[in-house]
Amino acid sequence: MSTAKIRRVLGVGGSESAGVVGLGVDLRVFAAHGVHGCLAVSAVTAQPGGGCLGVGPGLLRAQVEAAGAVDAVKIGLLLSLPQATALVECLGSRGVPWVYDPVFQSSDGHALAQPSQWSLLTQRLLPHVALITPNLGEAAAMLGEEIPDTDQAVEAAGRAILDRGAAAVLMKGGHRGGAAVDILMSGDFVERFESERQPGQFRGTGCLLSSSIAALLARGRSLRDAVAEAKDFVDGALHAAAENDGSVPHVFFEYYGAEGLPTSPDYS
């Protein structure tokens, strides 16, 4: 009988009824990586355009405390500075990595958080995160300026985010033109990860990536290895979805055969 420790990851973010973004995706990704997922709901949403109801900071803090000890934290949608402050106060001394996927609007462009509050809460979180994973639009909103679609400009934006306190930043390239190149930056290195673009319109790819990185960090991977493995995982999910004419990546693609029957996953 195995005595291996079951790793635990806390997902903090919003609910979404279709299960293709937010906490619904987080839980499936955690399971696909063989870690136990815990939850703290920051907002209840009905997307697209159906509204967003935030959870008060007291209840958010109570959820985090009720989840217990975890090995990593993945943060998605937050709506206010008090929510961010509650997370810092109850998680800041635990010494586990945080992966922050900054979300301020839905996939179809509806604002979920007020820009001024989102900017403040992001600044509150940055000194505590091991990795932040913005796309081009999120980075522009964070810095308050347009970012040209060039490698030089994207790297400059990444350095500006590092200067604001983040330990590392993954500048995602899915919303850029040309090849899909993600740029991982810290104070020590810059590394590029290029992916083949898959045909189709996919939602939730940012959730897939950030949740996968958090799960792999919980399993003891280095940051660079966690990003590389997570990129392979997302690429595989998108490839499987494209092959099956689907717009929703099935994160258990590696573990299910053609008839949907489970195989034996390798959780090493």
N, C-alpha and C positions, 0 to 999 in steps of 0.2 A: 504494500500500500504506500503510495507516494506521501511524503511529508513536506513537499515543497510548499513554501509560503504562497498564499493567494494574494497577489498584489491588488490594491484598491485605488481607484481613481475617482475623484470628485468632479462631476460636470456641473458647472454653474451656467445657467442660460435660460432661454425662453422655450416654452412649449410651442408646437406648431402642428396643426391637426392632420396634415397629410403625411407626417413622419419623414419628410425628406430634408429638413434642416433642423437645427437646434438639438434639444435634448434627446429627441427620438433617435436621431442619427448617432449622437454620442454613445448612447447605451449599446447600440448594435456594433459600433466600432470597438468599444471596450471589450465586448464579448468575443468579437472576432480575433482580438489579440490576447484572449485568455486572461483578462483582468476583470475584477468585479467593479461594476459601475455604481457609484452613489450619486445622488442628485440634490441640487439646491435650485429651485425654480425662481428666477428673477422676474419673469413676466409671462403672462398668458396672452398669446397672440392668435389672431385669425387672419391668415394671409392667403391671397393678397388683398390688402385694403380693408380688412374687416375689423381692424382695431387692435389695440395693444394695452393691456392693463398691467401696471407694474406692481411688484410685491414690495411692501415696506421694508426698510432696512432691519427692523427688529425681527420680523419673520424670516428674512433671508439669513440673518445671523443664527437664528434658532435652528434653521434647516442644516446649516453648515455644522453646527455643534452636534446636532443629532446624528449626522452622518458618521461621526467618529474619526478615528485616525485613518489617513490615506497616504499613499505613496507619491501622488502627483495630483495636480489640479488643472483642469481645462476650463477656461472662462470664455464665454461667448457673449451673448447680448446682456448688457447692463444699461440702465436708463438714467441713473442719477449719481451724483457725487456721494450722497449718503449711502447708497448701495455699495459703491467702491470702498468707502471708508469702513463699512461693516466688514467687508472681506479682509481688508488689511488688518483690522484690529483682531479678528478671530483666526486668521490664517498666517499672518506675517511672521510669527515666531516659530512656526512648525518645521522650517527647514526642508521643505519639499519643493520640487520645481513647479512653477506655474507656466502654462502655455496660454497666451491670450490671443484669441481670434477676434479682433475688434469689429463689432457689428453696429451700425447705426441706421441701416435701412434694409428693407426687404429686398428680395431678388428682383422685384419689378420696380424698384426705385422709391417705394413709399417710406417716408421717414418713420422710424420707430422710436428714436431718441431725439430730444431737442439738441441741436448742434452745440449750444453753449454748455449744457450739462455734459454732453458726451465728451467734449474737449477737456473739461475739468476732471471727469472721472478717469479718463485715459491717463492724464498727467499723474493722478493719484496712484494708479496701478503700476506705471512703468518701472519705478525703482525696485519693484518686487517680482517682476516677471523674468523667468529664464529665457523666454522666447515670445516675441510678438509676431503675428503673421498677417500683416495687412496686404490687401491688393492695392493697385495704383490709386483708386478713388478713395479708399480709406486712409492711405498715407497722406494724400492731398488734404483731406478733411482734418486730419490730425495736425498737420503742419500749417494749415491755413493758407496754402498756396497751390497753384497748379504745378503739376510735375510733368514735363515733356516725356514722351515715350521714347527715351533713349537710355541705353545702359548707364551712361555717365550721369544722367539726371536721376535715375532710379537709385544708383549707388550713393549719390549725394543725399537723397532723401533718407536712405537707410542710415547713413552716418548721422544725420540730424536727429533721427529717432534714438539712436544710441546715445547721443549727447544729452537727451532728455531723461536718461536713466536706465533704459532697457539693457540687459546683459547681452542680448542677441536679437537680431531681427531677420525674418525670412520675408523678403519682398517678393510676393507672388506675382507670376507673370501671366496668369490665365486671362486677364483682362487687357493684356497688351496685344499689339499687332505682331505678326510674324510668329516665330517659334515660341513655345511656352517655356520660358526660362525663369526659374525661381532663383533668387540670389540670397544666399545665407551669409550674414555678416555679423561679426563680433569685433571686439577690440583687437583680436589676434589674427583674424583671417577673413577672406572673402572666397566663397565657393559657389559655383553655378551648377544648377541641376536642370537639364533640358529634357523635356518630355514631348512625345509625339501627340499632336492634337487629334482627338477623336471626333468623328462627326456626331452632331446632335447638340441639343440644348440641355445642359445638366444643371440641376440645383443641388446645393448642399456640398459642393466639392471642398469648400473651405472648411466646413465642419468635419468632413471625412479626414482631411489632412491634419488639422490641428488636434483632433481627438486621437488620431493614430500616433502622432508624435508624443502626446502626453502618455498614452498607454505604454509606448516603448521606453520612454524615460522612466516610468514606474518599474519597468522590467530590468532596469539597470543599463540601458544603452547610453553611450555618449550622445551628446547633442547632434553631432555630425552624423553618426550612424542612425540615430532615431529619425532624422530628417530624410536620409537616403532610403531607409526601409519604408517609411511612411509614403514617400513619393512612389516607390514601386507598388505599394499596396493600392494607392489611389489610381495609378495608371492601370493596374489590373482590373479594378472595379469599373473604371470607365470603358475599358476595352470590352469587358464582358457585357456591359450595358449596351454599347454600340452594336455588338454582334447580335444581340437579342432585340434590336429595335426599341430599346427602352430608354426613357429619359431619366430614370432613377437608378443610380448605381446600387447593385445588390452587394452589400459589403461582405457577405458570406460566400462570395463567388468561389473562393479557394477550397471551401469545405463541402460544397454540394455538387453532386454529379448532375448529369443531364436530366435525371428524373427527380431531382430535388432531394435526393437521399444524402444524409451526411456521410462524409468520409472521416478520416482520422486526422484532425489538425495537429500541427506541430507547434506547441506553445513554448519552444525553447527560447 
